[in-house]
Amino acid sequence: MKIHKVLGLMSGTSLDGLDLAYCHIWKKLDRWKFEIKETRAISYDADMRSSLQNSIDLPADELLILHNTYGSWLGQQAREFIEEKDLEVDIISSHGHTTHHQPEQGLTFQIGSGQHLANVSRHKVVCDFRSNDVSLGGEGAPLVPIGDLLFFGNYDFCLNLGGIANVSFEYEGKRIAYDIGLANMILNHITQKIGLSYDNNGMLASKGSINNTMLEQLNELSYYKLPFPKSTGYEWFVEKVLPVINAAEDTTENLLHTAVHHICEQVAMQIKMYANKDQSTLFVTGGGALNQFMMELLQLKLAPAVSLVIPSKKLIEYKEALIFALMGILRVEQEINVLKTVTGASKDSSSGVIYLPA
């Protein structure tokens, strides 16, 4: 039985930092299994967060320079982690950081140059998992559902609450997945205005009350009415969501409380639409699963037909890095890692670009 030893790297739209998950992944009786052996979370400093946040507005040459320097930085973090923990690594599988995502224009771009990453880390790298799917007419997102299917297929629904909320489930014999809409991106934006990177356990949100105008405007956003497959990202947040937040002159607690209600309403609406049995299970990961107020409210809105399943803190925090580790293996093994039923592409694909250290 071959055990793949992979370092998964994940940087999400919530801009909180880089997740590293060193995983052992193997196949037993045609089922993929995993063990997360070592992890590390590296918070972005103010300069790095600002660079990534503002990257969407950079001229092409400056964006490519950031692409290369960020790739070198990823390589440095990976190398230090590998050396400190004395890890045996077959490949590094990196999501990169999404700066541009406009699949309708045939464009998606994740910075973090694979060649720079490979050269600095001195390891084989797999990255750029989205471009191939977009070239095949797909959304290039979400990508995590392949891991939901292969690792967590015993749950009826898999919900990830990162910067964006996305869901994956079986529907009419096919794996379906799409970005529901907002999650931590809006919450972190609100707390950062008062110097906090996030609302710990939803404590601030729990003290607020609903701003009905803001809630109504968020619920009326046209994205929510689009059919799947669909995906969204930071550009949508800036263009459509920020004006709603900025127009709502209210306390931080009320803004957070309203945003959490909005997130839970949209998630619950989608889950209940496709929950077709007496008792369904919803497996929840991503930073939002650590927000106690949001989890309690979501369970309230889903009861009694759907029960939340919240795994260990390690799995909550590192599930995406784990799944990108799996995607890297599937790419190297030339197995399918992006599903057309999820992205809307013309065919399934084994996506990702492989870089060897110079």
Number of C-alpha atoms within 10 A of each C-alpha: 6 9 13 18 21 26 32 30 29 23 20 20 18 22 22 19 17 19 21 28 31 27 24 21 20 18 13 10 6 8 9 15 16 16 13 18 12 16 18 15 15 12 13 14 10 8 9 14 16 12 14 19 15 12 20 16 11 13 9 11 9 12 19 16 13 19 23 19 17 23 26 22 18 24 27 19 19 24 19 12 20 17 11 9 12 9 16 12 16 15 23 31 33 31 28 24 22 21 22 17 24 17 22 11 9 16 15 22 18 20 24 26 26 31 22 25 32 27 19 20 25 17 20 20 30 29 27 23 27 26 21 19 29 24 16 18 18 27 29 30 28 23 25 25 28 23 23 23 17 15 16 16 18 12 16 21 25 27 25 26 26 22 24 25 24 24 25 28 25 16 13 7 7 12 18 21 30 23 22 26 25 28 25 25 23 21 26 19 18 23 18 12 10 10 8 12 16 21 19 13 16 21 16 18 25 19 13 16 15 18 18 11 13 21 22 13 13 21 16 11 14 9 16 17 9 11 8 16 19 22 24 22 19 20 14 16 16 10 10 15 17 14 11 17 19 11 10 16 12 13 13 18 21 20 25 29 25 24 26 28 19 22 26 22 17 18 23 19 13 13 22 15 8 14 18 11 9 8 12 20 16 22 24 22 25 24 19 26 24 19 20 15 20 23 20 12 17 21 18 14 18 20 13 11 16 22 16 20 15 15 13 8 14 13 17 20 22 24 23 27 29 29 27 29 31 30 30 30 23 17 22 17 10 12 15 14 24 31 26 22 18 27 27 21 21 15 14 19 18 20 25 25 18 19 20 16 15 11
